[in-house]
Amino acid sequence: MVIIPAWSKMMFMVTGLTMVVVTCIFSVQAAAVTDTNEVSDLYDKGATLLEEGKYQDAIIYFDKILAMDPNDIDALLKKGISLSGLAKFDEAISYYDKGLNINASYTPLLFNKAVSLDELGKHEEAITYYDKFLAIYPNDTDVIFNKGLSFEELEKYKEAISYYDEVLAIEPNYTKALDHKNSIISQLGNGSTTSGNVTG
């Protein structure tokens, strides 16, 4: 079970749009500002509903943004997160993929796709996306922890413990990593796992 939820990494998201380029044509500038304000308002409403757990309602607002700009990477991300909240993980991944086709290094998309893959039981594939994230932010303890969980789900306990240890080296008070490490050690002591699985 992946403990760190997909939407916990929303802190990485960009909540506004790029500043409108100044132009000498006033009417074009005014229209651009109006569009920006409209999109910003849609973002705010959608994000509020998302935070409240009203995922289906949130999707309505992100769809309105995507109707104006199908390549809006943050609307794609937030719609994916909303779909994840509805446990529609395959559909969520399709939106993360659309965003990754625009920016393959956008870490919120990498993280949320990895979590959705974990939820679908595709742990080995999930690990590849955690690795892509960690290539950019190597000390992110939540992502390292989730990677450890993926290995634990694969019953590769030696690798799982190594990642929990890595988390604890960075953040000694990360209790979930310590709990999972101790749980594995306890199972090994009770003979609940086979030695082949322990060695990966």
Summary of the structure (lengths in Angstrom):
residues: 200
radius of gyration: 20.1
end to end distance: 19.2
largest distance: 75.3
contacts: 610
relative contact order: 0.10
helix: 72%
strand: 0%
